[in-house]
């Protein structure tokens, strides 16, 4: 059996949406961001523990205009993905301001600052600008989901840490299995 490290991995808002959309599909994703969706789904099933969000991600999801989609996100956060509480909100505000010198996205900077505050080892983001602008300035590792999946070097055919229930449509799909 291949042993994977148990580390705390965070998701930004886009990554959370990508994995939720992948879970909803009964066929392999084929859109331009399909590799990110597949990697996120594999990370969820193959890594021990769960993937985490921070308060700004939860707040962004609550602002989704489509009420049904917003509630789906809230439900996933409540059940499958935990929200890590901040340790020091003042320090997060100060750190957000520092990161804002390098990247224009206020919420992006806040999510990175929150990930640092809660102790994420890795923050997964499909936002190329966020990763490019903040990697050199963040104390948390910023990686695209595909990069992190590849970095783990999980041997093909490895058994997932968790699987969908047999009644879940994903159970009979192979696209997420490695």
NORCORGI-V103983 format. One record per pair of residues at least 12 apart in sequence whose ideal C-beta (glycine too) atoms are under 6 Angstrom apart, sorted by the first residue. I is the first residue (numbers start at 0). GAP is how many residues later the second one is. Records with the same first field share a line. If there is no record, write none. Layout:
I: GAP, GAP
This chain:
1: 153, 156
3: 43
5: 42, 43
6: 114
7: 111, 112, 113
8: 42, 113
9: 42, 105, 110, 113
10: 40, 42, 113
11: 99, 113
12: 44, 47
13: 112, 113
14: 25, 109, 111
15: 37
17: 18, 19, 22
18: 21, 22
19: 56
21: 15, 19
25: 143
27: 147
34: 111
35: 90, 109, 110
38: 106, 107, 110
39: 105
40: 135
41: 107, 134, 136
42: 106
44: 115, 117
45: 108, 114, 115
47: 113
49: 31, 32
50: 30
51: 30, 32
52: 24, 28, 30
53: 30, 60
55: 51, 54, 55, 58
57: 19, 25
60: 12
83: 34
85: 31
86: 30
91: 21, 22, 25
94: 18
95: 13, 14, 17
98: 13
101: 31, 32, 35
102: 30, 31
107: 22
111: 22, 26
114: 25
115: 23, 24
119: 20
121: 19, 21
122: 17, 19
123: 21
125: 18
153: 24
155: 22
